[in-house]
Amino acid sequence: MDVIEYTPTRNDYAYTFGGVAPVMRVKPGTALRLWSDDAFGGALRSVDDLSSAKVDLRFVNPQTGPFFVEGAEPGDTLVLHLVALEPARDWGASAAIPFFGGMTGTDRTVTLQEALPDTTWIYELDRDRRTVGFVARHSDHRIELPLEPMLGTVGVAPAGGEVRSSLVPERFGGNMDTPQMRAGSTVYLGVNVEGAMFSVGDGHYRQGEGEACGTAVEGAMTTTLIVDLIKGQAPGWPRIEDDTHVMAIGSSRPMEDSWRIANSELVHWVSALHGLHTMDAYQLLSQITQAPIANVVDANYSVVVKAAKALLPDGAAFDGIHADLRARAHHLGAV
């Protein structure tokens, strides 16, 4: 399988889902190797670089894309299989940004307290050991953390001609910030416009569930993925499948509505997939699902609801396309 490589220039970055002309047309079955910048656009390179001086929140999460998928029409299902995610720099950055994050007053959760201190942390990457190094700012603590690359943003153009910031997660995907978006995962997104117009970015070298301070270990990423298309069968909200689980993602506020969205999506998916009555699927999933929080900091909060395949009846989602893509990925050197 041939791989098409694409590296954007800074002038090529998109900061929205929707409203941007495609950078390339691709056919279903195409493998792409894409470079994407970090959420800060490379602005934070040392602990002396502060977000208040270096980061403009209008221009964060630069997107690589969008890509026009030939044959994709509204109501279809865009399929993206993440073959490999490799750090494209030897360092990543994280920051406590004033009035942004899960444990501070924000523009939506308003308090009279001062902002938390504007602080930057730099994590050095050890490629041989596949670790990133946490270095405390207020003591001499140093901790090596496992490298666990993921993508914060994967999405398509929204419906109805909407243009949405790359900070926002919603039905179209976007800034979901879930660690489940990693190599070996297959993402299913409903197509809203001709060509789907998908883009990716916001690479994280690792992130805890919730992304509590508002930023992960943000880093430039080289992503290898395979694009495919299923005619019709569009999911209402983003879905993910890996070798062990099926998952749905809801993004809204308050957070319990995010969970309700994801849970409903998974109930209906499992019901249709296995021929279960909706109430039986609801009961079964009530006993087996996990619900990791993806983020508590974005314009909408994202929650994943996931179910282990081993605890479900036999049956392959979307006619087994995940297994097929895993086999194709193997020829590209995927583990």
Secondary structure, DSSP 4 states (H G I P E B T S, - for coil): --EEEE---GGG-B-EESSS--SEEE-TT-EEEEEE--TTTT---STT--HHHH--GGG-SPEEEEEEETT--TT-EEEEEEEEEEESSSEEEEEE-TT-STTS--SSS--SSPPPP-EEEEEEEETTTTEEEEE-SSSS-EEEEE---EEEEEE-PPSTT--EETT-EETTEES---TTSSTT-EEEEE--STT--EEEEEEES---TB-TTS--SB--EEEEEEEEEESS---SS-EEE-SSEEEEEEEESSHHHHHHHHHHHHHHHHHHHHT--HHHHHHHHHHH-B--EEESSSSSEEEEEEEEGGGS-S--GGGGHHHHHHHHHHTTT--
